[in-house]
Amino acid sequence: MQGLAAPTAAAAGPFKYPH
C-alpha cells in the first residue's frame, strides 16, 4: 500500500501518509 500511498501523498498531502 505504501508504494501507492507515496506518490498519492505527494499530490494529496502529508496527511495521506499511512506511516
TORTORDREN-248879 format. One line per 5 residues: number of its first residue (from 0); for each residue x, y, z of N, C-alpha, C. Coordinates in steps of 0.05 Angstrom, whole numbers, plus 32768, in hexadecimal, padded with zeros to 4 digits. Example, Ala and Ser with C-alpha at 12.3 -4.5 7.8 and 13.67 -1.06 7.14 Angstrom:
2
0) 8108:7F8E:809C:80F6:7FA6:809C:8108:7FBE:809C | 8101:7FD3:808E:8111:7FEB:808F:8102:8001:809D
// end
This chain:
19
0) 8011:7FE8:8000:8000:8000:8000:8012:8019:8000 | 8028:8018:800E:8039:802F:8010:8044:8038:7FF4 | 8047:8024:7FE3:8051:802A:7FC8:803D:803B:7FB9 | 8023:8038:7FBF:800F:8048:7FB2:8009:8061:7FC1 | 800E:8060:7FDB:8009:8077:7FEC:801F:808C:7FE9
5) 8037:8084:7FE3:804D:8096:7FE0:8048:80AC:7FCB | 8042:80A4:7FB2:803C:80B8:7F9D:8021:80C6:7FA2 | 800F:80B8:7FAF:7FF4:80C4:7FB4:7FF7:80DA:7FC9 | 8008:80D6:7FDD:800B:80E9:7FF3:8018:8102:7FE8 | 802A:80FF:7FD5:8037:8117:7FC9:8023:8129:7FBC
10) 800E:811E:7FB1:7FFA:812D:7FA3:7FE3:8136:7FB6 | 7FDC:8124:7FC9:7FC6:8129:7FDB:7FD0:813A:7FF3 | 7FE6:8131:7FFE:7FF1:8140:8016:7FFE:812C:8029 | 800B:8137:803E:801A:8126:8052:8007:8116:8063 | 7FED:811F:8065:7FDA:8111:8075:7FD3:80F5:8069
15) 7FDA:80F1:804F:7FD3:80D8:8042:7FE7:80C2:8049 | 7FFE:80CA:8055:8012:80B6:805C:8007:80A3:8071 | 8009:8088:806C:8000:8074:8080:8014:806F:8096 | 802D:8077:8090:8043:8072:80A4:8043:8089:80B8
// end
